[in-house]
């Protein structure tokens, strides 16, 4: 090499180029190794699938809870309406109560005669 300043610059530039090439080669090797690591890729894929399933399950549970709350509200409203109807017109319930008492009396009378 020459003893002037250009020789040193060329050498430094060459060293820098070699260093960059080594870094790029290292990154390329890491990328290839990651692609070749089937076990790790399967693990990552399984983890992603597991996360998707958890999200879907959480979404389904939230949806079902919402529907259950809505149905509960509807049932309560219906029961309140039925209760209000019974308070307004107790005649059907009184008839049911009289019928039940008549059945009980009939059973007691029949049992009393058998003894």
PyMOL commands that set and color helices and strands:
alter all, ss='L'
color gray80, all
select helices_A, chain A and resi 5-36+38-88+91-114
alter helices_A, ss='H'
color red, helices_A
deselect
rebuild
show_as cartoon
